[in-house]
Amino acid sequence: MRILVLSAWYPPHHLGGYELACESAVRGLRERGHELLVLSSGYRTVYGEGRTDEARRELNLFWDDGEWRRPGLAGGVRAAREDLASFRRAIDEFRPDLVWVWHLAGISKVLLSEAFARKLPYVLSFLDVWPIYDLPPDPWLRWCRGPRAPVGLAIGVARGIPSRVPRLAREAADAAYCSAWLQETLVRRGLGPPGRVIYPGVDRARFPAAPPPAPRIRRFLQVGRVEPRKGQAVAVEALAKLHAAGYPDATLTVAGSAERGYDEELRGLAARLGVSGAVTQTGPVPPERLRDLYAEHDAAVHAATWDEPFGLVLVEALASGRPLVCSPTGGAHEIVTPGVDALTFEAGDAAACAARMEALAADRVLVGRLVEAGLRTAATFTEDRAADQHEAQLLEVAARG
């Protein structure tokens, strides 16, 4: 089977778990004998330079460090034409059986209209709610809706650009969702077909169970893109409360690339709370460094404040044999069981987060029980299982034509 993959970001130039799950699935399908071509944006990261890069990086990205780019009508037309040329070239050269659509935030959805017009089936793999927040600002298709529609239609005819807004729920051949929560959210809004739930997984070779954490749980770690909705500020506040509760040697490491200026905000918060010396920000972390990072810490914290569709870092922490304190929101409820494999708290509640961290610091028996249960949970979220399910779905769609 020949599969053309679309993704706004793709490793080694990536932002987070969505793109890592895409890379994992692509690798799994290749290991099963399929041919895949990845078409992505020209987005670049410092830590990705000099690394093996297999993607075609030809698409325009209208997102930059947390903000939408507004290129105007002329810029939208130019980007759409360039993206269509790249997409058409990939189809003509690679001759795919289907298009596998991953993260399309910041990428023109006109490509989906082109696939539909060519009667080329496309399958959507959702790990985010991008159809909710990302369809409206599309720099070309925003000229094809509402009062602007006559403008978009006329230019589209003249320039050979589709002016239809993709109807994802009707036109996609199938869809996979990273959680039942995400499936229900998008299907209810008419932004995706019913599809099926395929949970992402981790590579157990990359995330083996590390040696047991230290007898005294003091070194806490939060992994993920550093931005307000990920809740690093909640974790910093919790650390300050933990110090006040009699654990002044507790530390917090915040690992991940930061959205514009937010790392400075966190430093300012730590200074105001008097825990500057106990909070370390690592900046971007290469994927191969994460295993050692978990092993170097005693426990993991994930204090997300938004409805997170899944939360791959939760599985990474559990697979690494680290007790976990988290605020399971959205689809994360489908990963952990409160009090069994993780200690949980309500999103945004720094005092409750601190209480859970203190429980780990004070109760070695509890830590052992959580670690043992967490390893069992992580064993159900593997890359091989996810790849098998993705392959079955794609083969089914290809057989239908």
Secondary structure, DSSP 8 states (H G I E B T S, - for coil): -EEEEEES-BTTB--SHHHHHHHHHHHHHHHTT-EEEEEEE----TTTTTS---SEEEE---EETTEE---HHHHHHHHHHHHHHHHHHHHHHH--SEEEE---TTS-THHHHHHHHTT--EEEEESS-HHHHHSTT-TTGGGGSGGGHHHHHHHHHHHT-------HHHH-SEEEESSHHHHHHHHHTTSS-S-EE----B-TTTS---S---SS--EEEEES-BSGGGTHHHHHHHHHHHHHTT-TT-EEEEES-B-TTHHHHHHHHHHHHT-GGGEEEEE---GGGHHHHHHTSSEEEE---S--S--HHHHHHHHTT--EEE---GGGGGT--BTTTBEE--TT-HHHHHHHHHHHHH-HHHHHHHHHHHHHHHTTSBHHHHHHHHHHHHHHHHHH-
